Amino acid sequence: MTLILYGLVFGPIIWGLTQYLIKAKWMESLGWVFKLILFALSLGCLFKVQTQTLSLQLTPAPLPYGMMLSVDTLSATFLILNNFLFLILTLFASKGKYSESVFSFLFLVLQGLINGIFLSTDLFNIYLLIEVSTIAISILIMYKKDKPSLYDGMFYFAINMVAMAFFLFGVVMLYKRFGVLDLFHLKEALGEASRNKSLILPLSFLFTSAALKAAVFPLYNWLPKAHGIPSAPSIVSAVLSGIFVKIGVYLLIRLNMLFMDVIPLHGIIMVLGLISALMGVTFAVAQTDIKLLLSYHTISQVGLILAGVGGSLMINQAGGLYHLVSHGLFKPLFFVSSGILIEWYGTRNIKDMQGLWQRSRGLSIALIIAILCITGAPFFSIKTAIYEGQDNLFIRSLFLLINMGTMMSFIKFLEMIFSKNRAELSKSGFVSRPIKKEEWLSLKLLALASATLGLFSRTISPILVNYSFEYTFIDRLIKWPSYLFTFVIAFVLYKTFFKDNKLIKLIRKFDLTFNETNIVLVSFFFIILLWIDYL
């Protein structure tokens, strides 16, 4: 069984290299079998860890000095999301212009590297895997080799390299203090050391790096550039939003677990999550570029996830993790759909996209399902679990405001779907090229998986996040009037105040240069340093 862990990390890399070297049709068919096996293996890991620990020694030296791959419920959840997402997105692009050997090789390498991040228990291994995966994703962002993609790809690469230097500083300082880097043995050593001033600096380095990888506000500026770049392939944007930005969330959860007995971080994570959710949705409401709108909503939704996993109650933490998986399905659905829409309408401006219902009922239904999921509709989402049981009226009001902002953003999508074709737009260069059967299947699977997570959360959640959400049919049904009433208020506010005023235009133009982003990164580090010292 432990050989499965080798297969999850090295299998995609070896298979990608084999496909690159052996260009034959039968290899493509065999490739689908291999990808299905990878997803089945990740599912098997989740069920297996319910009864036993899965681990694999990588070096002859015993722990704590050796290296190991290991699976727990947390890493198994991320593995399932990663391998399912890569399976579906590879299917989506299988007959398109990004099915060529080099792109496929890099895509498979990235899949294996991300699996390795979730399986590794050694901090230095995690650092190396994130570095190499960042190089791979940067090449994919710049794949078209035009000026915008090269600039934004290099911006993404450079700022992430700076952040990972912070991570390395933290790793070195912990190793110098304790002589071990294995997460489990390091946790034991930290427990024996108790709170100590010497832990504050390495923790601040590690936390700052993980926060940037998660696009926590104000360290978010790289994400819209990487996700929203015009020439970036939509499946690369889907991977970035669906799983790659979640690596930062994973690191923050691991850091909280590691330092829990010495310096609890859940309060900082929750506050930063709420700020990120609010600022992300503020920027998203201002956007008219469809990919930028979705990109800023990634910041907002990741903020909500962090607010959940940083919550004080088990239901909040489980709700945040469950929403992470849900977001990892419906947001890629948005991104690949947006790629089709941009190609059809010949524009990225969502206001110039009209009458989708008349043009494609299937794509419209897929988008409606995604909208219901992201706006927290009963039966389609259990996002309310993130703030369930919170007595603080301010925090509950903040969550309501964030959700209302999310609804205002996706009113633009509903207008696109249900509006009638305006004469001046119907004469523009709309080219409704047929959606390939592989693309249709991918869209259907993503929509079905997103809806299934919401509809059957009582059955799925005990296995996926080790917590049972006891939401009955009646519980969800009675939430519908409140959800619809909130949507009506959001619609009125959007039409009255937020449609396109001067403040919205100012927010839309706001951006940070590379130097400004680095200044913000260093400032954030010192704020976290003081915050942790104050705890």
Secondary structure, DSSP 4 states (H G I P E B T S, - for coil): -THHHHHHHHHHHHHHHHHHH---HHHHHHHHHHHHHHHHHHHHHHHHTTTS-EEEE-SSSPTTTS-EEEE-HHHHHHHHHHHHHHHHHHHHTTTSTT-SHHHHHHHHHHHHHHHHHHHB-BHHHHHHHHHHHHHHHHHHHTTT--HHHHHHHHHHHHHHHHHHHHHHHHHHHHHHHHS--BHHHHHHHHHHH-S-GGGHHHHHHHHHHHHHHTT-TTTTTHHHHHHH-TTS-HHHHHHIIIIITHHHHHHHHHHHHHHTTTS--HHHHHHHHHHHHHHHHHHHHH--BHHHHHHHHHHHHHHHHHHHHTSSSHHHHHHHHHHHHHHHHHHHHHHHHHHHHHHHHS-SBGGG---HHHH-HHHHHHHHHHHHHHTT-TTT--GGGGSTT---HHHHHHHHHHHHHHHHHHHHHHHHHHSPPPHHHHTS----PPPPHHHHHHHHHHHHHHHHHHHTHHHHHHHHTS------HHHHHTTHHHHHHHHHHHHHHIIIIISS-HHHHHHHH----HHHHHHHHHHHHHHHHHHHHH-
